[in-house]
Every structure is written in structure tokens, then in C-alpha cells.
């Protein structure tokens, strides 16, 4: 049994409630010390939630800032960031750009459980 979790956020603003559930689960697990490690990967349309120029960004920003305090690693697919033209619109102090396939493979090899929202 592993005590590590990778949450993949695929949902964008159109499905924000679904994404929000994943964001809340990550926060609550870490707040409650239920698992030793929690990471989040924004993937596909989910990266659009990280656009700091979007009026709805504040919905996600408060989670990102709390994750930083809780020690939750936040990653975003670099290819999707480029595909959606978000290179200059992501707060790189809160989010690490990385290759999604590498993130999933590495965390699978480290016995992370993986869920998506």
C-alpha cells in the first residue's frame, strides 16, 4: 500500500466543479496528514485553469498558494501550456512546467496512486 498520490486535473473552467473536487481532495488529504506526499498535474484542458489573465483564475489561485504552504507539488504539462498559448500566463512561482508522460511514468515507478478529475 502506498501513501503517495498524484491527482491529474483534466477539467477546465467549463467543468470547474469537477476540477474543484480534485483540488479540494488534494488540500484536505494534505491538511489531514492522510498521506505523506500529494502532487497535482494539470493536463490537457486543465492547464487553462492556470491562466492568471483569466477573470476566473482566483478560483484556483487560492488553492495554489495553499498548496505551496502545505508542500504539495503542482505541475502542469508543458506541451499543453504551449498548445493553449499560456507560456506567459502561468505563475511559475506556483506551478512547475514538465512533460506529462515523464511525470506520470516517474510517479508510477515511485508507487504513487493516480486519480483524475
DODO-921751 format. One record per residue: x, y, z of N, C-alpha, C in turn; residue in three letters. Coordinates in pm, whole numbers, plus 50000, padded with zeros to 5 digits. Example, Ala and Ser with C-alpha at 12.3 -4.5 7.8 and 13.67 -1.06 7.14 Angstrom:
# DODO-921751
513194943150780512304955050780513204967050780ALA
512854977550708513674989450714512905000350787SER
# end
This chain:
# DODO-921751
500854988150000500005000050000500895012450000UNK
500555021949917501355034249907500665045649980UNK
501455055050022500875066850087501195079450007UNK
501245077649873501555088749783500475089449675UNK
500105101849639499005103849545499355114549442UNK
499085111449316499165121049207497755123349157UNK
497285135749166495965139349116496145146548983UNK
495475141648880495535147848748494255155748727UNK
494415168648698493275177448672493165179248521UNK
492135173248463491865174248320490765184348289UNK
489945187348387488785196048367489205210748363UNK
488525218448279488795232748269487645240648331UNK
487545253448296486505262048354485095257248323UNK
484925250648209483605245548173483145234548268UNK
484085227648328483795217048424484485220048557UNK
484435232548598485195236848715484805229048841UNK
483545226048858483145218948980483845205548992UNK
484015198848880484755186148881486215188548919UNK
486845198448857488235201748889488365205649035UNK
487405213549083487445218349222487435206749321UNK
486705196149288486685184549376488085178649390UNK
488805177549281490175172649287491095181849364UNK
490915194849344491725204649415491465204049565UNK
490215202149602489855201249744490365188249806UNK
490245177349732490735164449782492225165449814UNK
492995171149723494445172649746494705180649874UNK
494035191849884494235200450001493845193350130UNK
492685187050130492195180750252493015168750295UNK
493505161150198494385149750231495655154750298UNK
496235165250241497495170250297497265177250431UNK
496185185050440495865191550569495695181250680UNK
495045170250646494775159950745495895149950764UNK
497015152150698498165143050706497765128550679UNK
496865126750582496375113450549497365105650463UNK
498165112750385499195106650300500465114750315UNK
501595108350288502875115450304503155125050189UNK
502725121450067503015130049952501785131449864UNK
501555143749819500465146649726501025155849619UNK
500755152349493501145160649380499925162749292UNK
499935173949220498865176749125499505179348989UNK
498895173648885499315176048748498135181548669UNK
498265193748619497265199548530497615194948390UNK
496635188848323496885182448195495765185548098UNK
496085186047969495065188747868494375202047895UNK
493055202447879492345215047902492455220148046UNK
492845211348137493015215548276494035226648294UNK
495035227448203496035238048216495405251948201UNK
494255252848135493605265948118493185271948252UNK
493025263748354492705268848488493845277248545UNK
495045275648490496235282548542496515295848475UNK
495635300148386495805312848313495515324448407UNK
496595330748455496425341648553495785354148493UNK
495625354748360494945366148298493435363948286UNK
492985351948316491555348648310490875353648438UNK
489725359848424488995365348539488655354748643UNK
488585342248602488225331448695489435325248765UNK
490625330348738491845324748794491835324548947UNK
491215334249008491205334949154490585322349215UNK
489715315549139489125303049188490195292549216UNK
491275292849140492335282949152493525288449230UNK
493795301249217494985307049278495055304649429UNK
493925305749497493975303649642494395289349677UNK
493995279549594494455265849615495955264949593UNK
496455271049485497875270249453498735276049564UNK
498305287149621499065293249730499045284649855UNK
497905278449881497825269649998498665257049976UNK
498675251949853499505240149822500965242949851UNK
501415254849818502805258549842503105257549991UNK
502185262350074502375261650219502305247450272UNK
501485239050209501305225350254502355215750200UNK
503165220250105504185211650046503645202649937UNK
502565206649871502025199249758502695204349632UNK
503295195349556503935198949430502875200649323UNK
502925211949251501965214649144502725215149012UNK
502295206548920502925205448789501895208148681UNK
502365212348566501495214348450502215209348326UNK
501475203348237502035197948114502565209248026UNK
503865209248003504485219847923503955220147781UNK
503715208447723503175207847587501795213947577UNK
500955211347677499615217347677499665232347702UNK
500595236647784500755251047808501085257947676UNK
501985252147598502315257847467501115257047372UNK
500435245547371499305243647279498195253747302UNK
497995257647427496945267347461497485281747467UNK
498755283747432499325297147430499415303647567UNK
499745295847668499765300847806501165303147863UNK
502185302747777503565303447826503815315247919UNK
503265326747888503495338747967502365341348067UNK
501415332248075500225334648158500155325648281UNK
501225318248307501285308948420502205314948526UNK
501785314448652502625319048762503645308048793UNK
504845309948744505885299648757506445298648899UNK
506025307448988506415305849128505495295849199UNK
504345292849137503385283649197503255270449121UNK
503705270148995503505258648909504805255148837UNK
505115242248832506295237248761505845231448628UNK
506415236148519506125230548388506965218048368UNK
506335207248319507065194848299506365186748191UNK
507025176448144506455167348045505505157748116UNK
504235157448073503225149348141503565134548141UNK
504025129248028504355115048022505445111448122UNK
506435120148134507515117848229507005118148372UNK
506165127948402505595129148537504815116548574UNK
503945112148483503135100248511504025087848526UNK
504965086048435505835074348441506685074248569UNK
507295085548600508155086248720507355083548847UNK
506155089248853505375087448975504755073548984UNK
504485067448871504045053548871505175044648923UNK
506385047348876507545039648922507815041749071UNK
507375052949125507555055749268506335051349349UNK
505465043449287504305037749354503255047949400UNK
503115058749325502045068149353500725062249304UNK
499655064249379498315061849327497985073749239UNK
497255071449131496925082249038495425082549018UNK
494835094449037493415096649012493265109148927UNK
492145110348858491945122348773490575128348799UNK
490525141248776489295148948791489125157748669UNK
# end
